[in-house]
Amino acid sequence: MFDFSFTEMLLAGVVALIVLGPERLPKVARFIGEWVGKIQRMAAGVKSELAAQADYAELAKIKQNVEDTAQEIRKDLRDFEQKIQNETKELAEKANVPAWERLPEQKTPADFGVMVDENGQPIYSGSLNDELSDFTPVTGLHVKSLKKQAMLRKRDMRPRFRPQPKLRSRK
């Protein structure tokens, strides 16, 4: 708080000894010490009170943030509930429609990129006159599943067991 050097304190002590005298100096020093202690305790109390108020302000901000977040979550839940209710109403309305009207639109081979002629036979890419063409059918309908492909790869990679012949000797 205040900066006193040792020489300044020694000078103040000598002046106090001369002014007060040796019999009253210990009583005055004790009295001043008590008051300095009271002042220090009061300053520490004020510091702790200010720190508590700062913590309370931070807690109030955190509480407000939590309440705002809770309000947003409640609003989102109400919106979600409203959406679910609307969808259930739509499904209930669709339940009254006959099953054949609820079926999805049927797909044709053209939707998958396969062209067929009038007889239902696939049309080949390329022409018979073009000798550089691949002349492969464009079906693409028969494809092995990924699981089956993985099993075949796994089977090809596994080491084959080849027993070594054992040499027997007669004794």
C-alpha positions in Angstrom: 0.0 0.0 0.0 2.5 2.6 1.2 6.2 2.2 0.5 8.3 3.0 3.6 12.0 2.2 3.5 13.7 0.8 6.6 15.5 4.0 7.3 12.2 6.0 7.1 10.6 3.6 9.6 13.6 3.7 11.9 13.5 7.6 11.8 9.7 7.5 12.6 10.4 5.1 15.6 13.1 7.4 17.0 10.8 10.4 16.7 8.0 8.5 18.4 10.4 7.4 21.2 11.5 11.0 21.8 7.9 12.4 21.6 6.0 9.7 23.5 8.7 8.5 25.9 9.6 4.9 26.7 6.6 4.2 29.1 3.8 5.2 26.6 5.4 4.0 23.4 4.5 0.2 23.8 0.8 1.1 24.5 0.6 3.4 21.5 2.3 0.8 19.2 -0.1 -1.9 20.4 -3.1 0.4 19.8 -1.8 1.3 16.3 -1.2 -2.4 15.5 -4.8 -3.3 16.5 -6.2 -0.5 14.2 -4.0 -1.6 11.3 -5.2 -5.2 11.7 -8.8 -4.0 11.8 -8.3 -2.0 8.6 -6.6 -5.0 6.9 -9.5 -7.3 7.9 -12.0 -4.7 6.6 -10.2 -4.4 3.3 -10.1 -8.2 2.9 -13.9 -8.3 3.6 -14.6 -5.7 1.0 -12.4 -7.6 -1.6 -14.2 -10.9 -0.8 -17.6 -9.2 -1.1 -16.7 -7.7 -4.5 -15.4 -11.1 -5.7 -18.7 -12.7 -4.6 -20.7 -10.0 -6.4 -18.7 -10.6 -9.6 -19.3 -14.4 -9.3 -23.0 -13.7 -8.8 -23.1 -11.6 -11.9 -21.4 -14.4 -14.0 -23.8 -16.9 -12.6 -26.7 -14.7 -13.5 -25.4 -14.5 -17.1 -25.0 -18.3 -17.2 -28.5 -18.7 -15.8 -29.9 -16.4 -18.5 -28.1 -18.3 -21.2 -29.5 -21.6 -19.9 -33.0 -20.2 -19.8 -32.7 -18.9 -23.3 -31.5 -22.3 -24.6 -34.3 -24.0 -22.7 -36.8 -21.7 -24.4 -35.4 -22.5 -27.8 -35.5 -26.2 -27.1 -39.1 -25.9 -26.0 -40.0 -24.0 -29.2 -38.2 -26.6 -31.4 -40.1 -29.4 -29.6 -43.4 -27.7 -30.1 -42.6 -27.2 -33.8 -41.6 -30.9 -34.1 -44.8 -32.0 -32.3 -46.8 -29.8 -34.7 -45.0 -31.4 -37.7 -45.6 -34.9 -36.3 -49.3 -34.2 -35.8 -49.6 -32.9 -39.4 -47.9 -36.0 -40.8 -50.1 -38.3 -38.8 -53.2 -36.5 -40.1 -51.9 -36.9 -43.6 -51.2 -40.6 -43.0 -54.7 -41.0 -41.6 -56.2 -39.4 -44.7 -54.1 -41.7 -46.9 -55.2 -44.7 -44.9 -58.7 -44.2 -46.3 -57.4 -44.4 -49.9 -57.5 -47.9 -51.4 -54.2 -49.8 -51.5 -53.9 -49.8 -55.3 -54.0 -46.0 -55.3 -51.2 -45.8 -52.8 -48.7 -47.8 -54.9 -45.7 -45.9 -56.3 -45.4 -45.2 -60.0 -44.2 -48.3 -61.9 -40.7 -48.2 -63.4 -39.9 -49.2 -66.9 -36.5 -50.5 -68.3 -36.0 -47.1 -69.9 -35.9 -45.6 -66.4 -32.7 -47.7 -65.8 -31.1 -46.9 -69.1 -32.1 -50.2 -70.9 -33.7 -49.8 -74.3 -36.0 -52.6 -75.5 -37.7 -53.1 -78.8 -41.3 -54.0 -79.4 -40.8 -57.7 -78.5 -39.2 -56.8 -75.1 -35.6 -57.8 -76.3 -32.7 -55.5 -75.3 -31.3 -53.2 -78.0 -27.6 -53.6 -78.4 -25.1 -50.8 -78.4 -23.4 -50.3 -81.7 -24.6 -51.6 -85.0 -24.0 -54.8 -87.1 -22.2 -52.8 -89.8 -19.8 -51.1 -87.5 -16.9 -53.4 -87.0 -15.1 -51.2 -84.4 -18.0 -51.3 -82.0 -18.2 -53.5 -78.9 -21.5 -55.0 -79.8 -22.5 -55.8 -76.2 -26.0 -55.9 -74.8 -27.0 -53.0 -72.6 -28.8 -54.9 -69.9 -27.0 -54.0 -66.6 -29.8 -55.8 -64.7 -27.8 -58.8 -63.4 -25.1 -57.5 -61.0 -23.6 -59.5 -58.1 -24.3 -58.1 -54.7 -21.5 -56.3 -52.9 -21.5 -59.0 -50.2 -21.1 -61.8 -52.8 -18.3 -59.9 -54.5 -16.5 -59.4 -51.2 -16.9 -63.1 -50.4 -15.4 -64.1 -53.7 -12.4 -61.7 -53.2 -11.9 -63.1 -49.7 -12.0 -66.6 -51.0 -9.5 -65.8 -53.7 -7.1 -64.2 -51.3 -7.1 -66.9 -48.6 -4.0 -69.2 -48.7 -4.5 -72.7 -49.9 -3.6 -75.6 -47.7 -1.1 -77.8 -49.3 0.1 -80.6 -47.1 3.8 -81.5 -47.2 4.6 -85.1 -47.8 6.0 -86.8 -44.7 9.1 -88.9 -45.2 9.0 -92.1 -43.2 12.0 -94.2 -42.5 11.9 -97.8 -41.4 13.8 -98.8 -38.4 
